[in-house]
């Protein structure tokens, strides 16, 4: 089951390949929360949405939850996303093609893209937190981490 996500439907197709029976609730918060409270599913995936003030009271104890919007449960200071094209964009694309995932793609400080210097090359909106962390049955993703990485790192089991 997947919960609230962005208005553009940003949801990695890889989840559908791994879990073909996913139910996507998109903006139907009432139906999502009703199902979410029951805890009768294998995994719940809470996507990102533009509502930074959205908070969930409910936190089922048993099923696994993958949360791409940590702010629904945690009070975090979000880093403003500011990506001016002051960097040499061609060199960034070249680094992505040539370097192994996880190697820095731009100089560590001062670059507009330095927030992507992490083991997944994913924008990290909460710089004070790790890319992925677990609290009880909830796995929080600080950026859009693909399910393959969650499986590789031991945070998600594929059926």
Secondary structure as GFF3:
##gff-version 3
##sequence-region A 1 159
A	DSSP	alpha_helix	13	18	.	.	.	ID=ss1
A	DSSP	alpha_helix	29	38	.	.	.	ID=ss2
A	DSSP	beta_strand	43	46	.	.	.	ID=ss3
A	DSSP	beta_strand	64	67	.	.	.	ID=ss4
A	DSSP	three_ten_helix	70	72	.	.	.	ID=ss5
A	DSSP	alpha_helix	89	98	.	.	.	ID=ss6
A	DSSP	three_ten_helix	114	116	.	.	.	ID=ss7
A	DSSP	beta_strand	132	135	.	.	.	ID=ss8
A	DSSP	beta_strand	138	141	.	.	.	ID=ss9
A	DSSP	alpha_helix	147	152	.	.	.	ID=ss10
###
